[in-house]
Amino acid sequence: PIIMYHHITKKPSLVNNYTVLLDTFENDLKYIKEKGYNTITVSQLIAHEETGTALPENPIMITFDDGFESVYAYAYPLLQKYEMTAVLSVVGEYIDRYTENPDHRLQYSCCDWNEIRELDESGVIEIQNHTYNLHSMDKGRRGCSKKQGESPEEYVKLLKGDLSLMQQKLIEKIGRPADAIAYPFGSRCDLTDQTVKEMGFKAAL
């Protein structure tokens, strides 16, 4: 099982389909622990599939998309408290923007690269790829999807360009590329899967 979150808040008025209360998130962690589940990362799952590395009993994955700073401020300490791990798939353009223009208002801010590096080095939150700048529904394109009328060659060139840029950013900032991609909005096609496999990704969410 994979449980996906995006954003955490302390303000009930800000709760929506993508934002949960801090108390709700902590209660979820308590429930997971009480029921005997053990959290794993994407890299652990890949190692299990490729080499048979054992997983803990009742494995479960907690994931976050986008890169909101609330993950650093709220989820990170709670995961440490309950001795759990999670996976954070980040949009590179968001992280660049908040690194260049610091703004730590947790109702909307995203992490900066220093926070992302700390999370990844902690062993508590594993960083993965959520594209560099394809997290939008702009000009006929939804996330990583192919636009109507776009040739396969044009599409592959655009997708590879974006994902390669994000992989290079991750190498520069945290010392390694991602081995998994989370598709924005879940949008994809067969050509998307084929392309990310060719690029060396080993898992997609």
HELIX and SHEET records of a PDB file:
HELIX    1   1 PRO A   12  LEU A   14  5                                   3    
HELIX    2   2 LEU A   22  GLU A   34  1                                  13    
HELIX    3   3 VAL A   42  THR A   51  1                                  10    
HELIX    4   4 GLU A   69  SER A   70  1                                   2    
HELIX    5   5 VAL A   71  ALA A   75  3                                   5    
HELIX    6   6 TYR A   76  LYS A   81  1                                   6    
HELIX    7   7 GLY A   92  GLU A  100  1                                   9    
HELIX    8   8 TRP A  113  SER A  122  1                                  10    
HELIX    9   9 PRO A  152  ILE A  174  1                                  23    
HELIX   10  10 PRO A  184  GLY A  186  5                                   3    
HELIX   11  11 ASP A  190  GLU A  198  1                                   9    
SHEET    1   A 3 ILE A   2  TYR A   5  0                                        
SHEET    2   A 3 PRO A  59  ASP A  66  1                                        
SHEET    3   A 3 ASN A  38  THR A  39  1                                        
SHEET    1   B 4 ILE A   2  TYR A   5  0                                        
SHEET    2   B 4 PRO A  59  ASP A  66  1                                        
SHEET    3   B 4 ALA A  86  VAL A  90  1                                        
SHEET    4   B 4 ILE A 125  ASN A 129  1                                        
SHEET    1   C 2 HIS A   7  THR A   9  0                                        
SHEET    2   C 2 THR A  19  LEU A  21  1                                        
SHEET    1   D 2 MET A 137  ASP A 138  0                                        
SHEET    2   D 2 ARG A 141  ARG A 142 -1                                        
SHEET    1   E 2 ALA A 180  ILE A 181  0                                        
SHEET    2   E 2 ALA A 203  ALA A 204  1                                        
END                                                                             
